[in-house]
Amino acid sequence: MENKRKIQDELFAYIKENTFKETESLTSDTMIFTEGILDSMGFALLLDFLEQNFKITAEDSDLVEENFESIDAITEYITRKNSSLVEK
């Protein structure tokens, strides 16, 4: 089972590897789309990454800004979708 910190670490690594923007100042609450770190194509690839690595399926109703605006938000979204990833 993974804890939230491990999920965040995986998200940080993924975003840093898949953007051309400077990510040295990236924090868990950085607004990744507002700051231009990921764009619409980056979002589509992020969804694929989340589905493959965290065994979740994004429903149309999940595709709202609040679920994906930052690493913190994505981590919370992942743990809501797959509660088995959170240590009890």
Secondary structure, 3 states (H helix, E strand, C coil): CCCHHHHHHHHHHHHHHCCCCCCCCCCCCCCCCCCCCCCHHHHHHHHHHHHHHHCCCCCHHHCCHHHHCCHHHHHHHHHHHCHHHCCC
